Amino acid sequence: MNYSELKNLSLEELRELNSKVVEVIKIKKSELAWDIKNELYIGANVSVNHPKLSGKQCRVTKINRTKALIEVLNGYGSYNVPLSMLTLNS
């Protein structure tokens, strides 16, 4: 669907389309978080997809329903990070 087709839709149709798109995005994000959560374990070395922690190695200290508590190795601080931002290092 391109811009001209979207422009021809009514406001109600656009709202309905928006709600469906948001619903699909939420489902995909929860599936991704579920997959990552199944791979994670306490003590796992991870990297975080965020500019503040780019290039830093981190370790998982606690896994919650939607987020994980991580601590920075060779550094200071711990962060509560969404599961979708974590990448498991081998």
Rosetta constraint file for C-alpha pairs under 8 A:
AtomPair CA 1 CA 5 HARMONIC 6.21 0.50
AtomPair CA 1 CA 6 HARMONIC 7.03 0.50
AtomPair CA 2 CA 6 HARMONIC 6.42 0.50
AtomPair CA 3 CA 7 HARMONIC 6.10 0.50
AtomPair CA 4 CA 8 HARMONIC 6.52 0.50
AtomPair CA 5 CA 9 HARMONIC 6.88 0.50
AtomPair CA 6 CA 14 HARMONIC 7.59 0.50
AtomPair CA 9 CA 13 HARMONIC 6.00 0.50
AtomPair CA 9 CA 14 HARMONIC 6.36 0.50
AtomPair CA 10 CA 14 HARMONIC 6.25 0.50
AtomPair CA 11 CA 15 HARMONIC 6.23 0.50
AtomPair CA 12 CA 16 HARMONIC 6.25 0.50
AtomPair CA 13 CA 17 HARMONIC 6.12 0.50
AtomPair CA 14 CA 18 HARMONIC 6.01 0.50
AtomPair CA 15 CA 19 HARMONIC 6.20 0.50
AtomPair CA 16 CA 20 HARMONIC 6.34 0.50
AtomPair CA 17 CA 21 HARMONIC 6.21 0.50
AtomPair CA 18 CA 22 HARMONIC 6.13 0.50
AtomPair CA 19 CA 23 HARMONIC 6.13 0.50
AtomPair CA 20 CA 24 HARMONIC 6.28 0.50
AtomPair CA 21 CA 25 HARMONIC 6.21 0.50
AtomPair CA 22 CA 26 HARMONIC 6.22 0.50
AtomPair CA 23 CA 27 HARMONIC 6.29 0.50
AtomPair CA 24 CA 28 HARMONIC 6.18 0.50
AtomPair CA 25 CA 29 HARMONIC 6.14 0.50
AtomPair CA 26 CA 30 HARMONIC 6.17 0.50
AtomPair CA 27 CA 31 HARMONIC 6.19 0.50
AtomPair CA 28 CA 32 HARMONIC 6.18 0.50
AtomPair CA 29 CA 33 HARMONIC 6.16 0.50
AtomPair CA 29 CA 84 HARMONIC 7.25 0.50
AtomPair CA 30 CA 34 HARMONIC 6.04 0.50
AtomPair CA 31 CA 35 HARMONIC 6.26 0.50
AtomPair CA 32 CA 36 HARMONIC 6.27 0.50
AtomPair CA 32 CA 84 HARMONIC 6.39 0.50
AtomPair CA 33 CA 37 HARMONIC 5.94 0.50
AtomPair CA 33 CA 66 HARMONIC 7.13 0.50
AtomPair CA 33 CA 83 HARMONIC 5.32 0.50
AtomPair CA 33 CA 84 HARMONIC 5.15 0.50
AtomPair CA 34 CA 38 HARMONIC 6.24 0.50
AtomPair CA 35 CA 39 HARMONIC 6.69 0.50
AtomPair CA 36 CA 40 HARMONIC 6.27 0.50
AtomPair CA 36 CA 83 HARMONIC 6.53 0.50
AtomPair CA 36 CA 84 HARMONIC 7.08 0.50
AtomPair CA 36 CA 86 HARMONIC 7.64 0.50
AtomPair CA 36 CA 87 HARMONIC 7.90 0.50
AtomPair CA 37 CA 63 HARMONIC 7.87 0.50
AtomPair CA 37 CA 83 HARMONIC 6.79 0.50
AtomPair CA 39 CA 88 HARMONIC 7.77 0.50
AtomPair CA 40 CA 44 HARMONIC 6.56 0.50
AtomPair CA 40 CA 88 HARMONIC 7.18 0.50
AtomPair CA 41 CA 60 HARMONIC 7.13 0.50
AtomPair CA 41 CA 63 HARMONIC 7.59 0.50
AtomPair CA 42 CA 59 HARMONIC 7.83 0.50
AtomPair CA 42 CA 60 HARMONIC 5.22 0.50
AtomPair CA 42 CA 61 HARMONIC 5.37 0.50
AtomPair CA 42 CA 62 HARMONIC 6.08 0.50
AtomPair CA 42 CA 63 HARMONIC 7.16 0.50
AtomPair CA 43 CA 59 HARMONIC 5.62 0.50
AtomPair CA 43 CA 60 HARMONIC 5.11 0.50
AtomPair CA 43 CA 61 HARMONIC 6.06 0.50
AtomPair CA 44 CA 59 HARMONIC 5.53 0.50
AtomPair CA 44 CA 60 HARMONIC 5.48 0.50
AtomPair CA 44 CA 88 HARMONIC 7.23 0.50
AtomPair CA 44 CA 89 HARMONIC 7.81 0.50
AtomPair CA 45 CA 57 HARMONIC 6.82 0.50
AtomPair CA 45 CA 58 HARMONIC 5.68 0.50
AtomPair CA 45 CA 59 HARMONIC 4.59 0.50
AtomPair CA 45 CA 60 HARMONIC 6.67 0.50
AtomPair CA 45 CA 88 HARMONIC 6.38 0.50
AtomPair CA 45 CA 89 HARMONIC 5.64 0.50
AtomPair CA 45 CA 90 HARMONIC 7.71 0.50
AtomPair CA 46 CA 57 HARMONIC 6.27 0.50
AtomPair CA 46 CA 58 HARMONIC 5.28 0.50
AtomPair CA 46 CA 59 HARMONIC 5.91 0.50
AtomPair CA 46 CA 60 HARMONIC 7.17 0.50
AtomPair CA 46 CA 86 HARMONIC 6.37 0.50
AtomPair CA 46 CA 87 HARMONIC 5.47 0.50
AtomPair CA 46 CA 88 HARMONIC 4.57 0.50
AtomPair CA 46 CA 89 HARMONIC 5.16 0.50
AtomPair CA 47 CA 53 HARMONIC 7.86 0.50
AtomPair CA 47 CA 54 HARMONIC 7.50 0.50
AtomPair CA 47 CA 55 HARMONIC 7.42 0.50
AtomPair CA 47 CA 56 HARMONIC 6.66 0.50
AtomPair CA 47 CA 57 HARMONIC 5.57 0.50
AtomPair CA 47 CA 58 HARMONIC 5.98 0.50
AtomPair CA 47 CA 86 HARMONIC 5.92 0.50
AtomPair CA 47 CA 87 HARMONIC 5.29 0.50
AtomPair CA 47 CA 88 HARMONIC 6.62 0.50
AtomPair CA 47 CA 89 HARMONIC 6.82 0.50
AtomPair CA 48 CA 53 HARMONIC 6.10 0.50
AtomPair CA 48 CA 54 HARMONIC 6.47 0.50
AtomPair CA 48 CA 56 HARMONIC 7.85 0.50
AtomPair CA 48 CA 58 HARMONIC 7.78 0.50
AtomPair CA 48 CA 85 HARMONIC 5.64 0.50
AtomPair CA 48 CA 86 HARMONIC 4.84 0.50
AtomPair CA 48 CA 87 HARMONIC 6.31 0.50
AtomPair CA 49 CA 53 HARMONIC 7.38 0.50
AtomPair CA 49 CA 54 HARMONIC 6.57 0.50
AtomPair CA 49 CA 85 HARMONIC 5.10 0.50
AtomPair CA 49 CA 86 HARMONIC 6.36 0.50
AtomPair CA 49 CA 87 HARMONIC 7.53 0.50
AtomPair CA 50 CA 54 HARMONIC 5.79 0.50
AtomPair CA 50 CA 85 HARMONIC 7.32 0.50
AtomPair CA 56 CA 72 HARMONIC 6.94 0.50
AtomPair CA 56 CA 73 HARMONIC 7.45 0.50
AtomPair CA 57 CA 72 HARMONIC 6.18 0.50
AtomPair CA 57 CA 73 HARMONIC 5.69 0.50
AtomPair CA 58 CA 70 HARMONIC 6.16 0.50
AtomPair CA 58 CA 71 HARMONIC 5.47 0.50
AtomPair CA 58 CA 72 HARMONIC 4.37 0.50
AtomPair CA 58 CA 73 HARMONIC 5.25 0.50
AtomPair CA 59 CA 70 HARMONIC 5.40 0.50
AtomPair CA 59 CA 71 HARMONIC 5.42 0.50
AtomPair CA 59 CA 72 HARMONIC 6.50 0.50
AtomPair CA 59 CA 73 HARMONIC 6.76 0.50
AtomPair CA 60 CA 68 HARMONIC 6.80 0.50
AtomPair CA 60 CA 69 HARMONIC 6.03 0.50
AtomPair CA 60 CA 70 HARMONIC 4.45 0.50
AtomPair CA 60 CA 71 HARMONIC 6.59 0.50
AtomPair CA 61 CA 68 HARMONIC 7.58 0.50
AtomPair CA 61 CA 69 HARMONIC 5.61 0.50
AtomPair CA 61 CA 70 HARMONIC 5.48 0.50
AtomPair CA 61 CA 71 HARMONIC 6.88 0.50
AtomPair CA 62 CA 68 HARMONIC 5.69 0.50
AtomPair CA 62 CA 69 HARMONIC 5.01 0.50
AtomPair CA 62 CA 70 HARMONIC 7.12 0.50
AtomPair CA 63 CA 67 HARMONIC 6.47 0.50
AtomPair CA 63 CA 68 HARMONIC 4.41 0.50
AtomPair CA 63 CA 69 HARMONIC 6.34 0.50
AtomPair CA 64 CA 68 HARMONIC 5.53 0.50
AtomPair CA 64 CA 69 HARMONIC 7.78 0.50
AtomPair CA 66 CA 82 HARMONIC 6.05 0.50
AtomPair CA 66 CA 83 HARMONIC 6.10 0.50
AtomPair CA 67 CA 80 HARMONIC 6.28 0.50
AtomPair CA 67 CA 81 HARMONIC 5.29 0.50
AtomPair CA 67 CA 82 HARMONIC 4.18 0.50
AtomPair CA 67 CA 83 HARMONIC 5.08 0.50
AtomPair CA 68 CA 80 HARMONIC 5.61 0.50
AtomPair CA 68 CA 81 HARMONIC 5.39 0.50
AtomPair CA 68 CA 82 HARMONIC 6.34 0.50
AtomPair CA 68 CA 83 HARMONIC 6.22 0.50
AtomPair CA 69 CA 78 HARMONIC 6.79 0.50
AtomPair CA 69 CA 79 HARMONIC 5.62 0.50
AtomPair CA 69 CA 80 HARMONIC 4.46 0.50
AtomPair CA 69 CA 81 HARMONIC 6.29 0.50
AtomPair CA 70 CA 78 HARMONIC 5.42 0.50
AtomPair CA 70 CA 79 HARMONIC 5.36 0.50
AtomPair CA 70 CA 80 HARMONIC 6.41 0.50
AtomPair CA 70 CA 81 HARMONIC 7.20 0.50
AtomPair CA 71 CA 76 HARMONIC 7.57 0.50
AtomPair CA 71 CA 77 HARMONIC 5.98 0.50
AtomPair CA 71 CA 78 HARMONIC 4.12 0.50
AtomPair CA 71 CA 79 HARMONIC 6.39 0.50
AtomPair CA 72 CA 76 HARMONIC 6.10 0.50
AtomPair CA 72 CA 77 HARMONIC 6.16 0.50
AtomPair CA 72 CA 78 HARMONIC 6.25 0.50
AtomPair CA 81 CA 85 HARMONIC 6.92 0.50
AtomPair CA 81 CA 86 HARMONIC 7.66 0.50
AtomPair CA 82 CA 86 HARMONIC 7.31 0.50
